[in-house]
Amino acid sequence: MYYNIRQEGVRMRNIFSVVIKLTFLVCVTLPLKVFAQQIKDISSGKTTISQPPIVIYKMKRDYSRNVPVLLSDDKSEIVSYPHPMDLIGMTSKEVMPIRLHDGYYLDRRGINKNVAFLNISYNSYRKLRKPLGNKEIEKLIVDRNPLTQILICSNLTYSENNIEKINSMIDKGEISTICK
């Protein structure tokens, strides 16, 4: 009996092809089933999607067009700032805070009580070819204490419909009791 290398090679290719197809099937269909179940659970109310709390604030001046950075608790150093590429593909309307009633703003960038604003607009910042260093950012800070009030609304989620509700709460003087 002769050993036929060609037949063995064809057999190995067929086995390899079956293994690849089975692996692909398992890797694609299993996650799709899991994803479909997650959507079903969310739709039925069994599971909810966690969203960050809404941040509403008032400022000393209108810095709504200025790029925010986050400072340390003692406000002596910069701990976070956006890369210019973070803003590429987004309109100013998508990154700027939403103006609410009575001088309040709804944050869309993730600010907190340690925010400072730069003396540069979102439009100018996104055009930078490379990110600025801490020293350059430091020189651009226009206000280290820009907020007169900040409210964290952990019981509200962001949606276009909620903006009307938030404005209504502001108009009724309820916003400070609902958000802390």
N, C-alpha and C positions, 0 to 999 in steps of 0.2 A: 504494500500500500504506500502510495506516495503522498507526501504532505504538499497540499496545494496552497501556496502563499497567497495567490490572488483570491481564492475563495475565503481564506481566513481574513484577509484585509476587507473584503466586502462585508463579511459577517460582523467584524469589529465596527465598521462604519455604521452598519444598521443598528447595532446595539448602542453605539454612541449617540446616534440620531434619536433613538427612542428615549434614552436617558435625558437628553437635552429637552425634548418635547415635554416629557413628564415634569421636569424641573420648572420649565416655563409655565406650564399649566398650574402647578402648585403655587408658584410665586406670584402669579397674576390673579388667579381666581380666589385664593384664600383672602388676600387683603380686600378684594372687592366685596366679598361676602361680609367681612368684618365692617367695612365702611357702610355697606347697605344696612346692616343691623344698627350701627350707630345713628344713621339718619332716621331710621324707624323709631329708635328710642327717643331721639330728640323731638320728633314729630308727635309722638304719643305723650310727651311730658315726663317720661321716666328719667330722662337725662337732660340737663341744661348745659348751655355753653357758658363758660365763665368769661366774663368781660371785666376789664379794669374799671375801677370806679370813675365816675365823672368828676372832673375838677372844674370848679367855677371860681372865678376870681375877679377882683377889682384892682385897678392900677392907679398910681399917682398921676401918670400921664398915659397917653395912648401909645403903647409900644406894640400894638397888634401886628404891625408890619415888620417888626424887628426880630432877629433870630435870638431865641432864648438859649441860655447855657445854665447848667446846674453847678452850684458852688457847694463846698463843704459846709457842715453845720455852723462853723464859725465864720463862714464866708470869706476865708482867707485864700482858698485855692479852688481852681476849676476842677470839677470831678467828671463832668460829662458835657460834650458838645457834639452837634451833628457834623457828619462828614458832608461836604458839598454834594457828593453823589447821592446822599440820602434824599435829596430834594429834586433830583433829576426825574423828569417824567411826571412830576406832580405840579399842578397849577398852584398859584399863590392861594387861591380860594381853598384848596385842599389842605394846606399846611397852616394857614393863618387861623387864629382862634375865631370862634363864631361870636359875633356881637349879640349880646342879649339885652334885655331891658335894664334900665336904671344903672348903666355903666358896668354891668357884669359882662364877663367873657367866658365862653366854654372852651376849655383847652383841647387841642388836638395833637400836641407834641410831647406830652408826658412831663409837664412841669411839676414842681412842688414848691414848698415854702422857701426853698433855697435858690430860687430862680434869679437870674440876672439877665439883662437884655444887652445885646450888642448894638453898636451904632452902625448897623448894616442891615439892609432889607433882605428878605428871602430871595428876591429876584437877583440882587447883586451877589449874594452869598453862593447861590447855585451856579453862578458863572465862574467861580474860582476854579482854576485848573488843578489845584492841589489843596489839601486841607491845611489850615493854619496851625501853627504850633501854639502851645499854651501861652508863651510870652506875647505872641501877636494877638491872640484872643483876649488876653488880659488888657492890652492897650485899647481894645474896641469896646470894653464894658462901659456902658453909658449910665447904668443904674444898678447898684448892688442890692438895693432894697426897694424894688418897684411896686410891690403889692401893698395894698391897704387892707385887703381881706382875701382869704382863700378858704374855700369850702370843699370838702371831700364828700361826694354824694355816693356812698357805697350801695345805697338801695335803688339807684337809678342806673339805667344803661343808656348808651348813646344810640339814638335813632332820630330821624327827622321828625317823627311824631312827638318825641319827648321834648324837643326844643320848645314847642308851643306850651306843653305842660310846665316846663321850667319857667318860661316867661310868665305864665299865669301865677305860679307860686311866688315869683319875684314881685309881681304886681300886687298880690294879696299880702305881701310881707311874711310869707311862710317859708321862704327858702332857707333862712338861718335855723329854723326849727327842724327841717327835714334833713338838711346837710350840715355837717359839723366841721 
